[in-house]
Amino acid sequence: MKIAFALFLATLALLVPARADFLVQPNDVVAVCGDSITEQHIYSAFIEDYLLMCQPTAGQKVVQFGWSGEQAPAFLARLGTDVFPFKPTVATTCYGMNDGHYGPLTDELASTYRTAQTGIVEALKKNGVRAVVLGSAKCVDSYTYHDHNVAGAKVYNKTLGQLADIDKEIAAKEGVPYADVYGITLATMKKAKAKFGESYEFAGHDGVHPNQNGHLVMAYAFLKALGCDGAIGAITVDPGLNKAEGSEGQQVVSCQDGTVTVTSTRYPFCLTGTMDSTDPGTTAAVTQFFPFNQDLNRFMLVVHGVAGKAKVTWSETTKEFTGAQLEKGINLAAEFLSNPFSAQFARVNEAVGKQEVQETTLSKIFMHGAAQWQATTFPGTSDEFNQIISAGMAQHEKLFQEAVNLVVPITHTIKIEVEKK
């Protein structure tokens, strides 16, 4: 049943013309590339979650290629063994954190970085990658960086800003989209600390590797650069509350006396925690400091003809809105943090995480390390090693399909109760 539905979705998506400004086209393979921050499997998983559930494209696949401690020249050198065998057609890159060597930027470091980043873009283009998003590194935490080295954080954020400027220049010269990860993370961190205090942890205990809050901001930068439009879905209810329409991916099953039942094949991005939580392992609170919900997560309910106020119940939560708010439209994804999609969204995210862990092992240990070992230690045994790689690729495909098959239709009910005069 799940396989049949997945095939139905793929066929349906092929009948819908892809937006020209959305870089992910049918059957694309999206490579998410970077250093240890990418290897955390968090922002990369958020990107994959979004492309699977929120803005799906027929036949697409997402693969991450994070490598701890990596600098841009090292990634350029391993493209052939680790990345190109997956035949990516879209790629995002996130380097710079290690390339600045955690100090002031020197001319030599800047030149090395510029050369490598340019080489990466050119190599990707020459090897079948149709769309490249060149991303900058994120900022470091102004408080937790290297055991509360506040002065060092200021110095290194300046360096990262300079490296980001190089990335922006290269992107313009090469004609590829630029993801300003540095700019959006720095601005969001400042706003979050202004409200929650300087000790609010935005980039992890070491000030470099963020938890879910910082990773969501990173994912936002890349998803925007990929051309995601954020129009997840809209349910519009007519005056009288007995008729409703749904946008693409939102099929209205019934509508009677303000009770609307909808079957959705496009999910909102489900946030965790509460809006006042300072837990960096949650994502809801940080969204008040950058426009994630406004730009990327609009799951709208529009109700026409409400003169006074009305209560809206979705899942187990009830909230009250004015007629003017309902006429304009309320964003269910932002207003109802716990919603009918939350549990299944978490299951998909868990499956994506397992897939990405396997990708790291496959690309780093087998495709990269074993290839070198075979060439130097066991020459003439390439067939045997190729069988190992093929088995790893097959396991990777299996794990990816397990995640895809968890994206099932969700039937849910929205109840609208107009206040009696």
ABEGO torsion letter per residue (X at the ends): XAAAAAAAAAAAAAABBBBAABABBBGBBBBBBEBAAAAAGAAAAAAAAAAAAABBBBGBBBBBBBBBGBBAAAAAAAAAAAAAAAGBABBBBBBGAAAAGGBBBBAAAAAAAAAAAAAAAAAAAAAGBABBBBBBBBBBBAAABGGGBAAAAAAAAAAAAAAAAAAAAAAAAAGBBBBBAAAAAAAAAAAAAAAAEAABBAAEAAGABBBAAAAAAAAAAAAAAAGBAGBABBBBBBBGGABBBBBBGBBBABBBGGBBBBBBABBBBBBBEBAABABAABAAAAAAABBAAAAABBBBBBBBGBABBBBBBBEABBBBBBAAAAAAEBBAAAABABBAAAAAAAAAAAAAAAAAAAAAAAAAAAAAAAAAAAAAABBGAAAAAAAAAAAAAAAAAAAAAAAAAABBBBBBBBBBBBBBX
